[in-house]
Amino acid sequence: MAFAPVIICSGCCIQSLHIDLYFINLVLQYTNKISSLTKESALNESEGTRPSSGVNADLAKKIRARRKKEISTEELFQKIKEGDKAALSKGITLIESSNPQSQEKAAGLIEKCLPFANRSIRIGITGVPGVGKSTFIEAFGGHLAESGKKVAVLAVDPTSTVSRGSILGDKTRMETLVNHENAYIRPSPSGDSLGGVAKKTRESIILCEAAGFDTLLIETVGVGQSETTVHSMTDFFLLLKLAGAGDELQGIKRGIMEMADAIVINKADGENLKPAKQARAEFRRALHLYPAKN
């Protein structure tokens, strides 16, 4: 029998003894045919899949050897200093790790990178969720990269208090910037850190400066009125606002407003243009009530 039998059974067929005997004989013939093909038990363990003959054996060995080889701190530092983006990502992953061995290695890496710190312009960009921070950075960062600047974007994404996970989706909105040779984008989870930035954002800044990036854009998570940690680690603090998000009383409240070096009313196009101009006038009047900055 070359193929498995196809049998149609119904209630009247089951009552027919002739059909029952035919069906039993057919099953026995099929079982005997299978038994004659193999004498091994079906419960034996399989040997697993074998590598395809089309795989280059030498290349496979090199890949396995590379995975097992752990790069030293000095080698990682040299690659970061040469501007290797992959090495920079490994370095940031290392400093964000909670593994004790990784933390010890990260401390040595940061110590080597410290002499190259404070060689960039650090711009902090913050605002409420949905204000358009990632879209703004896509346009602003693209302009800087096209003008010859080496731009590094450190985007902080909120961490779930339920699953402890993070989407890290800010990079997805920067489709053009992520492919630019003068740009580097690194999303990081906020973790347990409050203030709008991640626990290791300062250390990540040092590594980016050691890699030769002269302009750093630090994007915070969506913030409220008192998350101002990014202000202490940047040279320029930019606050994005939306039209219609409050009145003049909202504008004179202290906190993140008085820390901002500039305020941008975002999404000011179409029907939002007139409300955006009104919001700009209200913020200008409110800012006159703030004490002068040093």
ROVEX-714789 format. One record per residue (C-alpha): residue in one letter; x, y, z negated. Coordinates in Angstrom, 2 decimals. Layout:
N
+------+---------+---------+---------+
! type !      xx !      yy !      zz !
+------+---------+---------+---------+
!    a !       X !       Y !       Z !
...
+------+---------+---------+---------+
END
This chain:
294
+------+---------+---------+---------+
! type !      xx !      yy !      zz !
+------+---------+---------+---------+
!    m !    0.00 !    0.00 !    0.00 !
!    a !    1.73 !    3.18 !    1.18 !
!    f !   -0.55 !    5.72 !   -0.56 !
!    a !   -2.55 !    5.86 !   -3.77 !
!    p !   -6.12 !    4.63 !   -3.19 !
!    v !   -8.97 !    7.10 !   -3.08 !
!    i !  -12.20 !    5.60 !   -4.45 !
!    i !  -15.62 !    7.16 !   -4.72 !
!    c !  -17.59 !    5.85 !   -7.72 !
!    s !  -21.18 !    6.55 !   -8.67 !
!    g !  -23.70 !    5.06 !  -11.09 !
!    c !  -25.04 !    2.52 !   -8.57 !
!    c !  -21.49 !    1.34 !   -7.74 !
!    i !  -20.75 !    0.53 !  -11.36 !
!    q !  -23.82 !   -1.72 !  -11.48 !
!    s !  -22.51 !   -3.70 !   -8.51 !
!    l !  -20.23 !   -6.59 !   -9.61 !
!    h !  -18.74 !   -6.79 !   -6.12 !
!    i !  -17.52 !   -3.18 !   -6.29 !
!    d !  -16.14 !   -3.71 !   -9.81 !
!    l !  -14.06 !   -6.72 !   -8.71 !
!    y !  -12.80 !   -4.87 !   -5.66 !
!    f !  -11.76 !   -1.92 !   -7.80 !
!    i !   -9.96 !   -4.16 !  -10.35 !
!    n !   -8.09 !   -6.06 !   -7.62 !
!    l !   -7.07 !   -2.76 !   -6.02 !
!    v !   -5.66 !   -1.46 !   -9.31 !
!    l !   -3.77 !   -4.71 !   -9.94 !
!    q !   -2.23 !   -4.64 !   -6.46 !
!    y !   -1.12 !   -1.06 !   -6.95 !
!    t !    0.36 !   -1.82 !  -10.41 !
!    n !    2.26 !   -4.87 !   -9.11 !
!    k !    3.64 !   -2.75 !   -6.25 !
!    i !    4.99 !   -0.14 !   -8.68 !
!    s !    6.45 !   -2.80 !  -11.01 !
!    s !    8.35 !   -4.40 !   -8.13 !
!    l !   10.02 !   -1.08 !   -7.29 !
!    t !   11.65 !   -0.59 !  -10.69 !
!    k !   12.44 !   -2.80 !  -13.68 !
!    e !   13.45 !    0.09 !  -15.98 !
!    s !   11.26 !    1.34 !  -18.77 !
!    a !    9.51 !    4.65 !  -18.23 !
!    l !   10.54 !    5.66 !  -21.76 !
!    n !   14.26 !    5.97 !  -20.94 !
!    e !   15.84 !    9.41 !  -21.28 !
!    s !   16.72 !   11.15 !  -18.05 !
!    e !   20.32 !   12.20 !  -17.46 !
!    g !   19.32 !   15.78 !  -16.76 !
!    t !   19.69 !   17.84 !  -13.62 !
!    r !   22.91 !   17.68 !  -11.71 !
!    p !   24.48 !   20.80 !  -10.20 !
!    s !   23.66 !   21.46 !   -6.59 !
!    s !   26.29 !   20.51 !   -4.05 !
!    g !   26.04 !   24.03 !   -2.65 !
!    v !   27.44 !   25.60 !   -5.86 !
!    n !   31.09 !   26.60 !   -5.72 !
!    a !   32.71 !   24.57 !   -8.53 !
!    d !   35.65 !   26.98 !   -8.96 !
!    l !   33.32 !   29.97 !   -9.18 !
!    a !   31.13 !   28.20 !  -11.74 !
!    k !   34.21 !   27.52 !  -13.90 !
!    k !   35.25 !   31.18 !  -13.72 !
!    i !   31.78 !   32.33 !  -14.75 !
!    r !   31.72 !   29.94 !  -17.72 !
!    a !   35.21 !   31.03 !  -18.75 !
!    r !   34.21 !   34.69 !  -18.54 !
!    r !   31.18 !   34.10 !  -20.74 !
!    k !   33.25 !   32.39 !  -23.41 !
!    k !   36.00 !   35.00 !  -23.35 !
!    e !   35.32 !   37.74 !  -25.88 !
!    i !   36.69 !   41.11 !  -24.83 !
!    s !   38.94 !   42.82 !  -27.37 !
!    t !   38.30 !   46.28 !  -28.80 !
!    e !   41.32 !   47.69 !  -26.98 !
!    e !   40.19 !   46.28 !  -23.62 !
!    l !   36.67 !   47.60 !  -24.15 !
!    f !   38.01 !   51.04 !  -25.08 !
!    q !   40.23 !   51.20 !  -21.99 !
!    k !   37.32 !   50.31 !  -19.72 !
!    i !   35.10 !   52.92 !  -21.38 !
!    k !   37.82 !   55.54 !  -20.96 !
!    e !   38.00 !   54.65 !  -17.25 !
!    g !   34.27 !   55.40 !  -16.93 !
!    d !   33.07 !   51.80 !  -16.61 !
!    k !   29.30 !   52.01 !  -17.19 !
!    a !   28.97 !   48.29 !  -17.92 !
!    a !   31.66 !   48.56 !  -20.61 !
!    l !   29.92 !   51.64 !  -22.03 !
!    s !   26.67 !   49.67 !  -22.31 !
!    k !   28.53 !   46.85 !  -24.07 !
!    g !   30.06 !   49.36 !  -26.47 !
!    i !   26.70 !   50.92 !  -27.36 !
!    t !   25.18 !   47.45 !  -27.83 !
!    l !   28.09 !   46.64 !  -30.13 !
!    i !   27.58 !   49.68 !  -32.36 !
!    e !   23.82 !   49.07 !  -32.50 !
!    s !   24.30 !   45.47 !  -33.61 !
!    s !   23.57 !   44.50 !  -37.22 !
!    n !   26.00 !   41.56 !  -37.08 !
!    p !   28.80 !   42.09 !  -39.67 !
!    q !   31.51 !   41.00 !  -37.22 !
!    s !   30.13 !   43.32 !  -34.54 !
!    q !   29.99 !   46.21 !  -37.01 !
!    e !   33.64 !   45.74 !  -37.89 !
!    k !   34.57 !   45.70 !  -34.21 !
!    a !   32.34 !   48.73 !  -33.55 !
!    a !   34.08 !   50.72 !  -36.28 !
!    g !   37.42 !   50.14 !  -34.56 !
!    l !   35.96 !   51.16 !  -31.20 !
!    i !   34.52 !   54.40 !  -32.58 !
!    e !   37.85 !   55.23 !  -34.23 !
!    k !   39.59 !   54.91 !  -30.85 !
!    c !   36.96 !   57.08 !  -29.13 !
!    l !   36.90 !   59.87 !  -31.74 !
!    p !   39.77 !   61.91 !  -30.17 !
!    f !   37.61 !   62.30 !  -27.05 !
!    a !   34.55 !   63.62 !  -28.93 !
!    n !   33.06 !   67.13 !  -28.61 !
!    r !   34.06 !   67.45 !  -24.95 !
!    s !   30.54 !   67.73 !  -23.56 !
!    i !   27.47 !   69.93 !  -23.65 !
!    r !   24.82 !   68.17 !  -25.74 !
!    i !   21.21 !   69.03 !  -24.99 !
!    g !   18.43 !   67.65 !  -27.18 !
!    i !   14.99 !   67.37 !  -25.54 !
!    t !   11.95 !   66.75 !  -27.70 !
!    g !    8.18 !   67.10 !  -27.69 !
!    v !    4.93 !   65.34 !  -28.48 !
!    p !    4.14 !   61.98 !  -26.81 !
!    g !    3.05 !   62.43 !  -23.20 !
!    v !    4.42 !   65.95 !  -22.82 !
!    g !    6.64 !   64.82 !  -19.92 !
!    k !   10.10 !   64.46 !  -21.46 !
!    s !   11.23 !   61.62 !  -19.18 !
!    t !    9.85 !   63.29 !  -16.05 !
!    f !   11.54 !   66.56 !  -17.01 !
!    i !   14.87 !   64.78 !  -17.53 !
!    e !   14.48 !   63.04 !  -14.16 !
!    a !   14.27 !   66.43 !  -12.42 !
!    f !   16.71 !   68.36 !  -14.63 !
!    g !   19.28 !   65.57 !  -14.82 !
!    g !   19.06 !   65.01 !  -11.07 !
!    h !   19.82 !   68.70 !  -10.48 !
!    l !   22.85 !   68.53 !  -12.78 !
!    a !   24.13 !   65.33 !  -11.16 !
!    e !   23.78 !   66.80 !   -7.67 !
!    s !   25.78 !   69.85 !   -8.75 !
!    g !   28.72 !   67.61 !   -9.72 !
!    k !   28.06 !   67.15 !  -13.44 !
!    k !   28.44 !   63.73 !  -15.03 !
!    v !   25.18 !   63.24 !  -16.89 !
!    a !   24.49 !   60.70 !  -19.63 !
!    v !   20.93 !   60.28 !  -20.88 !
!    l !   20.35 !   58.70 !  -24.29 !
!    a !   16.62 !   57.97 !  -24.46 !
!    v !   15.15 !   56.87 !  -27.78 !
!    d !   12.00 !   54.73 !  -27.63 !
!    p !    9.72 !   54.08 !  -30.63 !
!    t !    9.93 !   50.72 !  -32.39 !
!    s !    6.76 !   48.85 !  -33.30 !
!    t !    6.15 !   48.51 !  -37.03 !
!    v !    4.18 !   45.32 !  -36.31 !
!    s !    6.33 !   43.31 !  -33.89 !
!    r !    9.63 !   45.18 !  -34.51 !
!    g !   10.04 !   45.38 !  -30.74 !
!    s !   10.45 !   48.31 !  -28.36 !
!    i !    9.37 !   48.74 !  -24.73 !
!    l !   12.41 !   50.86 !  -23.71 !
!    g !   10.41 !   52.16 !  -20.77 !
!    d !   11.78 !   55.70 !  -20.48 !
!    k !   14.40 !   54.56 !  -17.96 !
!    t !   11.62 !   53.28 !  -15.68 !
!    r !   10.37 !   56.83 !  -15.06 !
!    m !   13.81 !   57.99 !  -13.91 !
!    e !   13.92 !   56.02 !  -10.65 !
!    t !   16.05 !   58.53 !   -8.74 !
!    l !   18.41 !   59.52 !  -11.53 !
!    v !   19.19 !   55.94 !  -12.54 !
!    n !   20.64 !   55.26 !   -9.08 !
!    h !   22.85 !   58.36 !   -8.98 !
!    e !   26.57 !   57.67 !   -9.26 !
!    n !   27.07 !   60.64 !  -11.61 !
!    a !   24.36 !   59.54 !  -14.04 !
!    y !   24.09 !   56.98 !  -16.82 !
!    i !   20.87 !   56.19 !  -18.71 !
!    r !   20.75 !   54.21 !  -21.93 !
!    p !   17.42 !   53.55 !  -23.69 !
!    s !   17.63 !   52.57 !  -27.36 !
!    p !   15.03 !   51.64 !  -29.98 !
!    s !   14.44 !   54.02 !  -32.87 !
!    g !   14.38 !   51.17 !  -35.40 !
!    d !   13.74 !   52.28 !  -38.98 !
!    s !   15.29 !   55.69 !  -38.35 !
!    l !   13.10 !   58.77 !  -38.77 !
!    g !   13.67 !   62.16 !  -37.22 !
!    g !   13.14 !   61.25 !  -33.57 !
!    v !   16.50 !   59.60 !  -32.86 !
!    a !   18.07 !   56.18 !  -33.38 !
!    k !   20.34 !   55.27 !  -36.27 !
!    k !   23.41 !   55.08 !  -34.00 !
!    t !   22.70 !   58.01 !  -31.66 !
!    r !   25.70 !   59.98 !  -32.95 !
!    e !   28.06 !   57.08 !  -32.29 !
!    s !   26.54 !   56.58 !  -28.82 !
!    i !   27.26 !   60.24 !  -28.06 !
!    i !   30.93 !   59.73 !  -28.96 !
!    l !   31.22 !   56.74 !  -26.63 !
!    c !   29.60 !   58.64 !  -23.75 !
!    e !   32.03 !   61.52 !  -24.21 !
!    a !   34.95 !   59.09 !  -24.22 !
!    a !   33.63 !   57.71 !  -20.91 !
!    g !   34.00 !   61.17 !  -19.35 !
!    f !   30.42 !   62.43 !  -19.29 !
!    d !   30.37 !   66.23 !  -19.60 !
!    t !   26.60 !   66.72 !  -20.05 !
!    l !   24.55 !   64.67 !  -22.50 !
!    l !   20.75 !   64.72 !  -22.57 !
!    i !   19.31 !   63.20 !  -25.75 !
!    e !   15.61 !   62.40 !  -25.40 !
!    t !   13.82 !   61.82 !  -28.69 !
!    v !   10.72 !   59.76 !  -29.32 !
!    g !    7.42 !   61.63 !  -29.30 !
!    v !    7.66 !   63.87 !  -32.39 !
!    g !    5.45 !   66.05 !  -34.57 !
!    q !    6.41 !   69.17 !  -36.51 !
!    s !    9.23 !   68.09 !  -38.83 !
!    e !   11.41 !   65.65 !  -36.83 !
!    t !   14.44 !   67.86 !  -36.29 !
!    t !   17.39 !   65.47 !  -36.73 !
!    v !   18.43 !   65.84 !  -33.09 !
!    h !   19.00 !   69.57 !  -33.69 !
!    s !   22.00 !   68.83 !  -35.91 !
!    m !   23.77 !   66.76 !  -33.25 !
!    t !   23.24 !   68.93 !  -30.17 !
!    d !   24.43 !   72.28 !  -28.83 !
!    f !   21.07 !   73.24 !  -27.34 !
!    f !   17.65 !   72.16 !  -28.62 !
!    l !   14.85 !   72.22 !  -26.04 !
!    l !   11.21 !   71.83 !  -27.09 !
!    l !    8.56 !   70.84 !  -24.54 !
!    k !    4.98 !   71.93 !  -25.21 !
!    l !    1.61 !   71.57 !  -23.51 !
!    a !   -0.93 !   74.29 !  -22.83 !
!    g !   -4.06 !   74.11 !  -24.95 !
!    a !   -2.38 !   72.16 !  -27.75 !
!    g !   -3.11 !   74.77 !  -30.42 !
!    d !   -3.74 !   78.43 !  -31.20 !
!    e !   -1.47 !   81.24 !  -32.43 !
!    l !   -1.64 !   79.90 !  -35.98 !
!    q !   -0.21 !   76.62 !  -34.70 !
!    g !    2.59 !   78.59 !  -33.07 !
!    i !    3.77 !   80.32 !  -36.25 !
!    k !    4.03 !   77.12 !  -38.30 !
!    r !    7.57 !   76.38 !  -39.45 !
!    g !    9.50 !   73.22 !  -38.70 !
!    i !   10.47 !   72.14 !  -35.23 !
!    m !    9.37 !   75.45 !  -33.68 !
!    e !   11.91 !   77.57 !  -35.52 !
!    m !   14.69 !   75.10 !  -34.69 !
!    a !   14.15 !   75.26 !  -30.92 !
!    d !   16.59 !   77.24 !  -28.78 !
!    a !   14.06 !   77.34 !  -25.95 !
!    i !   10.44 !   76.31 !  -25.45 !
!    v !    9.13 !   75.03 !  -22.12 !
!    i !    5.41 !   74.88 !  -21.37 !
!    n !    5.36 !   71.75 !  -19.24 !
!    k !    2.82 !   70.55 !  -16.62 !
!    a !    2.07 !   74.17 !  -15.64 !
!    d !    0.57 !   73.50 !  -12.22 !
!    g !   -2.85 !   73.41 !  -10.61 !
!    e !   -5.64 !   74.17 !  -13.06 !
!    n !   -3.14 !   74.18 !  -15.94 !
!    l !   -1.23 !   77.19 !  -14.60 !
!    k !   -3.50 !   79.83 !  -16.17 !
!    p !   -3.68 !   78.11 !  -19.61 !
!    a !    0.12 !   77.66 !  -19.48 !
!    k !    0.66 !   81.40 !  -18.95 !
!    q !   -1.67 !   82.13 !  -21.86 !
!    a !    0.22 !   79.63 !  -24.05 !
!    r !    3.52 !   81.27 !  -23.10 !
!    a !    2.22 !   84.67 !  -24.21 !
!    e !    0.97 !   83.22 !  -27.52 !
!    f !    4.28 !   81.50 !  -28.25 !
!    r !    6.21 !   84.68 !  -27.47 !
!    r !    4.11 !   86.64 !  -29.96 !
!    a !    4.50 !   83.90 !  -32.57 !
!    l !    8.28 !   83.65 !  -32.17 !
!    h !    8.66 !   87.33 !  -33.09 !
!    l !    7.57 !   86.40 !  -36.62 !
!    y !   10.47 !   83.97 !  -37.06 !
!    p !   13.72 !   85.12 !  -38.68 !
!    a !   16.56 !   85.88 !  -36.29 !
!    k !   18.99 !   83.03 !  -35.58 !
!    n !   22.66 !   83.33 !  -36.40 !
+------+---------+---------+---------+
END
